[in-house]
């Protein structure tokens, strides 16, 4: 499209932090972005579905990486309870 992030956010009517959150997957549903794209004539249903799948897969991957990291540090189990 040839637009920078700030200009793209301005054109679709969302904040730059909202755009960044969507890019990072830290928002469950990027409503402002989808609404802005819809107002420009885009069919946002497939985009919203792809985003939801991508985000779910990303969260699974992050949890797996965390489990592996904790196991490699010997922290795969909670600390023992002292009696």
C-alpha positions in Angstrom: 0.0 0.0 0.0 3.0 2.3 0.5 1.8 3.8 3.8 3.7 4.0 7.0 2.2 2.7 10.2 1.2 6.1 11.5 -0.4 7.1 8.2 -2.2 3.8 7.9 -3.6 4.1 11.4 -4.8 7.6 10.7 -6.5 6.6 7.4 -8.4 3.8 9.0 -9.2 5.8 12.1 -7.5 3.8 14.8 -4.7 4.7 17.2 -1.1 3.8 16.5 -0.9 1.8 19.8 -4.1 -0.2 18.6 -2.3 -1.0 15.4 0.8 -2.1 17.2 -1.2 -4.3 19.6 -2.9 -6.0 16.6 0.5 -6.6 15.0 1.9 -8.2 18.1 -1.3 -10.2 18.8 -1.9 -8.7 22.2 -5.5 -7.8 21.5 -8.1 -10.5 21.1 -10.1 -8.6 18.5 -8.7 -5.5 16.7 -12.1 -3.9 16.5 -11.0 -0.4 15.5 -8.8 -1.7 12.7 -11.5 -4.1 11.4 -14.1 -1.3 11.5 -11.8 1.1 9.7 -11.0 -1.4 6.9 -14.7 -2.2 6.6 -15.4 1.5 6.1 -12.9 1.4 3.2 -14.9 -1.4 1.6 -12.9 -4.4 2.7 -14.7 -7.7 3.7 -13.2 -8.0 7.1 -14.8 -11.4 8.1 -12.0 -13.5 6.5 -9.4 -11.2 8.0 -10.9 -11.4 11.5 -11.0 -15.2 11.2 -7.4 -15.4 10.1 -6.3 -13.1 12.8 -8.1 -15.2 15.5 -6.4 -18.4 14.2 -3.0 -16.7 14.0 -3.3 -15.3 17.5 -4.4 -18.6 18.9 -1.5 -20.4 17.3 0.9 -17.8 18.5 -0.3 -18.1 22.1 0.1 -21.9 21.9 3.6 -21.5 20.6 4.5 -19.0 23.3 3.2 -21.3 26.0 5.2 -24.2 24.5 8.4 -22.1 24.5 7.8 -21.1 28.1 7.3 -24.7 29.2 10.6 -25.7 27.4 12.4 -22.8 29.0 11.1 -23.6 32.5 12.1 -27.3 32.1 15.6 -26.3 30.9 16.0 -24.2 34.1 14.7 -27.1 36.2 11.6 -25.1 37.0 9.1 -27.4 35.3 7.4 -28.1 38.6 6.1 -25.8 41.3 8.3 -25.3 44.4 7.8 -27.9 47.1 5.5 -27.0 50.0 7.3 -26.7 53.3 5.7 -28.5 56.2 
